[in-house]
Every structure is written in C-alpha cells, then in structure tokens.
Amino acid sequence: MTGAAVSRPAELPEHDYPYYRDALAGQRLPAAFIDLDHFRINLERLRVRAAGMPIRLVTKSVRSVAMIRLALATGNFIRGLLCYSPAEAAWLASQGLDDLVVAYPSVEREDLRAVAAQLRNGRSITLMVDSMAQVEQIDALARAEGVVIPLSIDLDMSSTFPGIYFGVYRSPVHDVATAVALANGIAACPGVRLEGLMGYEGQIAGLMDVVPGQGLKNAIVRSLKRRSIDETNTRRRNVVQALTAAGHPLRFVNGGGTGSVESTKSDPSVTEVAAGSGLYTPALFDHYASFQALPSAGFALPVTRLPKDGIFTCSGGGYIASGPIGKNRLPQPWLPAGCTLIDNEGAGEVQTPLRHPASVALKIGEPMLFRHAKAGELCERFNELLLITGGRVVDQVTTYRGDGKCFF
C-alpha cells in the first residue's frame, strides 16, 4: 500500500454521494472501497473505547493484509491478531505478521503442519481447543513435527435463562470443572502447552440493541444483555482463577468483540479484547447503545438498466452475508439515500433492481453505493479494495481473494 500515512484524524461529517461518485469516476465497476478517513476515525474511537486495554484485531473482519498492516501501524493499542483458520494464521505469519491466535478449533493436518513450520521459524501461533479429541490430534502431529504447539481453551459464554438460550453454540467447556479438566489433559500431552483462554460473549458483542422501530425488542435485548454480562463475566473470572490455582497460568485471557468492548474490559480477568468489525462498520453494526462508528467499507455497482419509472437496475450485487436467513443479511442500498431493494428480487447474482425516490435520478453507468451486512465477508467477492481519501482513490490493495487465498 503506497498511499496512506497514518495520522490521528479530526472528526468529520460522513461523506455524501457526490464525494464517492467523483472519487470513483473512471474506476471499473463493480468495485469495493475503503474510506480511509472513516477507517481512521473508527480506529481512534476504538482506542478511546478500549481505554488502555489491548485490542487483538479480528482478521476475518478485515481480510486484507494491507488493511491489517494499516490497523497495526496506528499504535500499540492493537496487539496481535485473532485469526479464523490455522491455514490463515500460518499464511499471515509467512507474510511477517506475528502473535497470532486462531479463534476456532481445527484438526486439518495440512493446516497444522503449516502452523508447525511457522513455529519452527520463530513465529507465535496459538490454536484453539475445547475438547481432548482435538488436543490429542494436535499433540500427535506436533510431536511428529518436532514442535510444541501453544493452545487456548475456548470457554462457552452463553447464558441460559428460563425459556431462553441467550448466546451461540460454540464450546462444551462451560464451567470451572470442564475447563480445569481440559487444562489438566493438555498438561499431560508433551506436544502442546496451554497459553490462553478465550471467552467470546457473542450475545453481547454481536447483537444490536437500539434498532429503529423495535423499541420493545430493544428493551428486552438490553435487559438480557445486562443479566448476561454479570453472569458470564463472573464465569470467566472464576475459570481464570481456578486454572491459575490448579497450576495453569495463562499468557492471555481474550474476550469480547466490537459490540462489547466496554463490558468485556470491565472483567478484571481479561487481558485483551478482540475487535474488528468496528473498523469497516457494516450494516449489522449500526445500532448499538454502547458505541457509534462510521461506515468505512462499501461497494459500488453500476446502473445498467432503467426498466421503468421509479426503478433502476444495477449489475451484480448478490453479496449475501452469513447467519440466519433474513433481510438484514442482504446488502443495504446506501447512497444516494432513499433507494430500496425490491422484496421479490432482493440482491441478485447478476443484477439488483432498486426502487428510487423522484429526487434520485442516476444515469446509466453511474455508481450506486451499498454496504455489506457484515465486515470482512465483502472481501470474498472482490480481488481489490480501492482506498479513498481526500475525495480521490489514492491506492488499491489486495484482499485475501486477490492474493489467491480462500481459507474455508
């Protein structure tokens, strides 16, 4: 990346449609872009929210080595990376990045061998586990490769209330007894060692709670969050204390995400908070009581048809986000404001029609701007990201896809 010296930005209003339209003039569409001014503001807001707590950058929410490097270059409050695949972590390590923790368990032998190779090169990569079945396979491979692989235990942070399971289904390690038993099992295996604990409270970090038009639901969600924060922070703290007392000191205790920075860092057992989505700020992170950030990632589709009054059609656009099926997983028309998807077509594989107000009259070839529902998943659809600052494209950088990488 050649175009972006990092500096602490002053606050500025959100950029409007003419700003992006003019910046993208002459660029091939469809195109994905990053507003560097907004990106830097989001980084600064994250620093303020963290208030001295180290942030481990979640790579699945970025998925571009250049953008990861830019985030790391902002200062020492971002320390290390939280990866989603051992193969990804090994590749990032080969690019010179270090202090990598893999957030999801895997026993894919080829990927584990790649991790072992990077460990022999002096890189730090910690793998996630939640069962002895995983530990035993990793231990066997590590001994065959002549390395000791660092491990972290994934602690379940969901809450169960009467009639409500509030959280996500991740780990079977849900209390002191199961955590200590797994730690003891790790200690008995010579090819691995315990270094960390991760407790991700997805029901706090990933659930909006001030969504317009959903007043009652918002109130219920905020109430459940308050109860869950108290319960899960206590659980994580008790597990850390028990592991230490049982002779298993931890190098790090990781928790949270963009939506839970404040509540996660209130747990004194936590040594670092994970965050990533708040840098790009996709549509699913628009409505949180605890923070606000600016949209910095978007994509532009060209208008290619004008089938009738009040409707124009764009090329491409069917970039659907993962998660439960629903309209909130669709890309959202962004700028010009007031345009909407059509219910019986949505965002299509090769075309996306939109209804538009009379005040919006885009011409054939002009860009329509969208935001993805999630953060890094947008990068799976594009080889490059155009970097915009000062009203112009100053650089373009590759995504993982542009580097020829697909880790799942």
N, C-alpha and C positions, 0 to 999 in steps of 0.2 A: 504494500500500500504506500503510495507516494504522496498523497495529498493532504495529510491531516496531522498537523502538530497538535498535541493535546494541551488544552488550557482550561481553566475553570471558567465556565460561561456565565454571562449575566442572564437573568431571566428575560424571556422574550415571549411575545404572543405566539400562539400556534400559527404556522404558516397556512396561507389560503390557497385556493385552487390556482389562481394565476401564477403564484410563486412556483408551484410544482410544474404546471403546464409549460412555463417558459424554460424552466431548468431542464425539462425532458425533451424539449424541441430538438428534432433531428436524431433522437435515440430510437433504436429498433424496439418495437413493442410486440408482445407484452414484455414488461421489464419489472424487476423488483428493485427497490431502492431503500436506502437508509438516509434519513435526515440527520446529519451529524450534529447539528445544533441541538436538536431534541435529544439525541442519544447522549450527548454530554451533560445536558441538564438532568436527564434521568439518572445518570451515574452520580452526579453531585447530590441529588435528592436521596439516592440510596445511601451514600456516605453519611449524610445527615441523619437519616433514619437509623443507621447502624450504630451511631454514637460511640465509635471506638471498637465495636465488636467486629472481628474479621469476617469478611464475606468470602465464601467459596463459590466461584462462578459456575453456574449450571450450564454445561456445554450444549445440551440438547435444545436449549432456548436460544442459542446463538448460531451454531452450525456453520461457522466460517472462521478459519484460523486467523485471518487478518482482523476480524472484529473481536475475536478473543484477545489477540495481542493488544488491540487498541484499548480494550477494557482494562487489561492488566497494567497498561502503561499509565493509567490515570493516577496511580499511587498505591501505597502499601496496604490500603484497607481491603483490597481484593487479594486473597492469598490462596492460591491453589485452584484446582478445577474439580468439579463433580461431573463425571462422565456417565454415559448411559450404556456403554458396552466395553468389555475388555479390549476388543479389537480397536475401538476408537481410542481408548486410552493409550494403547501401545503405539498407534499411529501418531497421536499428538506428542507422545514422548519422543518419537523419531524426528519430529519437527522442532525439537529443542525445548518443549514445554515440560514442566515438572510439577511434583506434588499433586498427583492425580489420584482421586478416589472414584471407584466405579460404584454407582448407586444401586445397581440391580444385579442379582446373582446370575452367574453363568458357569457352565462346566464344558463349554465348547473347547475341545482340546487344541485345535489350531490357534484359537484366540489366546488361550492360556499360555501356549508356547511363545506366542509373540510377546506377551507380558513378561515371561521369564527372560527372554532375550533382552528386553529393555532394563530389567532389574540387573542383569549382568553388566549392562552398560552404565550402571550407576544411577538410573532413574528411580524415582519413588512412585510406585503404583500400589494402591491398596484395593483389594477386591472385597465385595460384599457377600455375606453369607447369612442364612437363617436356619440352617439345618446341618446335622452331621453328615448327611448324604453328600451335600456339596463339599463340606470340609474334607472328607475322605478322598474324593476325586481330585480336588486341588492339591492335597498333600501328596498323593501318589505321583502326580505329574511334576510337582515341584522337586521331589526327591530325584526323579528321573532326570530332570533338567539341571540338578545341582544348585538349586536356589532355595531360599526361604521366602515364601510369598506372604506379605502382610495382609491381614484380614480385618474387616469391620463387621460387627453384628448389626443387623437391621432389626430395630425394635418396633413392634407394632404400636402405633399411636392413635388408633381409632378408639372411639368411645361408644359404649353401649348403654343407652337409656331405655326406660320402659317403652317397648314397642318401636324403638328407633335404633338402627345401627348407623352411627354418625361417623363416617370415615370411609377409608378404602381398604380393600382386601390385599394385604401385602405379606406380612411376615407372621409366622406362627409363634415367634418369640414375643410374648405379651406381658411378661411379669418378671420379677426378680428370679424366681426359681428356674424358669426356662432360659433366661439369659446367663445365669451362673453355670447351669449345666452345659450349655453350649461353649462357654468360655473354658470350662474345665476340659471339654473334649478337644478344643483347639490346642490347649496347652499340652495335651498328650500326643500330638502329631508333630514330628520333627521338621516337616517341610513347610509349616506355616507358623505364624505368630499373630496374636491379637494386638491390634494397634488402635482401633477406634470403635465408636458406637454411633449409629445414625438413627435418629427418631424423627421421621417426617410426618408432621401433622397436616396431611393433605386437606382435611376438612376445614382447617383454619386458613392455610396458605392458598388454597385453590378455589375458594367458594366466595363469589361476590355477595355483598350484604346490603347494598344500597341501590338496587336495580330500580330504575324508574317504573312506576306503575305496579310495583309489587310490595306495597307497604306492609301488609300483614306478613307475607313470606319473609321479607327482610327482617322484621322484628323477631320472628321465630328463629331465623338463622343466627342473628346476633346473640340471642339468648342461648342457643345451643353452643355457639362458639365460646361464650363466657364460661359455661359449665365445663366444656371440653378442655379449654385451656388450663383451668385449675387442676382437673383430673390428670391430664396427660403430662403436664409439667412435673407434677408430683411423681408420676410413674417413672418418667425418665430420670429424675433426680434420685429416686430410690434405687433404680437399677445401677446407676453410676456408682453410688455409694457402696452397694453390695459387691459389685465387681472389684472395686478397689480393696474392700475388706477381705475379699477372697484371694487376693494376690494377683489381680489382673489390672494393673494401672493402664490408663488409656492415653495415647498421644493426642487424640482429638475426640470431641463429642459434637456431632453435627446435628442441626435441626432446622426445620422450617423451610420457608420459601419466600418469594416476593411478597405474598399477601399476609405473611405472619412475622415479619421482622421484629416488630415491637414486642409481641407476646413471647416469641421464642427467646429473644435475648434477655427477657425477664427471668428465665430459668438460670440460676447460678451455676448449674452443672454444664451448661452449653458453652463450648469454647469457640464456635464458629456457626454462622448462619448461611444456609445455601440461598442463592437468588440468581435469577437470570431473565425471567420473562419481563421484569420491570424495565429492562433496558430497551427492548423493542416495543413494549406495551401493546400487545394485541387486543382485540375487541373483548375477549373474556376477562380482561383486567381493567376494565373501565370503571367499575362501580364498587369500590371498596371504601368503607368508612375510615380505614386507617391510613390511607395514602392516596395521592394522585400523581400520575405521571403523564408525559406527553407521548402521543403516538409517534414513533420514530421509524417504523418499518411499514412499508406499503408496497403495493404493486399497481402498475398501470396497464390497462387493457385498451386497445384502440377501438374506437367506434367504427364499425364496418357496415352497418345497415341502419336504415330508418324505415322500418316496416309500416308504421302508421303514426298519426299524430299522437304525441304523448309517450312514445316508446322509441328507444334506440337500442341497438344490439351490438354487443362487444365481442371481440374474438377471444376465445378461451375463457378461463375463469373458474373452472370447476375444482378449486383447490380446497377440498373439504377437510376439516380438522378431525382428529381422532376424538373418541369419547362417546357418550351416549347420543344416539341419533336425535337430532333436533335442529331447529332453525338457528340456534346460537352457535352451531358448528359450521355454518355457512360463512363464506367471506362476506364482509359487510361493505356495501357501497359507501364511500366516504366523501369524496369531493368530485364535482360540485355537490353541495348538500341538498338533500331533499329527494334524491333518487332512491328507488326501492326495487328489490327483487320481485319477480312475479311468482306467486305461490306454486303454480303448476309446472314451472320450469326450473326455478332456482338458479344455481350457478352451474352451467353446463360444461361438458367435456370440451367442446369446440366453440360454443358460443353462449353468451349470457345476455338475455334481454332485460332491460330495466324500464320501469316507468319513471318519467321525469316531470317535474313541475314546469309550468309555462315559462318560468323565469330562467330555466336551464335549456339551452339550445346548442348542444355540441354538434360539431360538424364531422363528416366522415374523416377519419384519420386522427381526430383529436383524442387525447387520453382521458379515460375515466379511471379515477383512483379508488382502490379498495384496500381494506385492511383484512388480514387473515384473523381467524378466531383465536389461534394460538401463535406462539412466538416462532421458534426455530423451524417448525414444520413447513413454513413458507419456503425455506431454503431447499427443501426436497424437490421443488418444482422449477428452480432456476439455477443456472450454472454460475451466474454472476449477480452481484449486488452493486448498483450504481450508488456512489456516495455523493450526497448533495450538501453543499454549504455555500452560504453567500449567494444563493439564487442560481447556482450552476452545478453541474456534475464535475467534480474535481478528481474523481478516480473511479475505478471499478475493481472489485476484488472477487475472488472465487468463493463459492460456497463449498461445503463438503462434496456436493454433487458435481460441481465444477472441477473439483480435484479428483473426480472419478471414484469417490467413496460412498458406499451405501452399507451401513453397519447392521441394519436389520432387513 
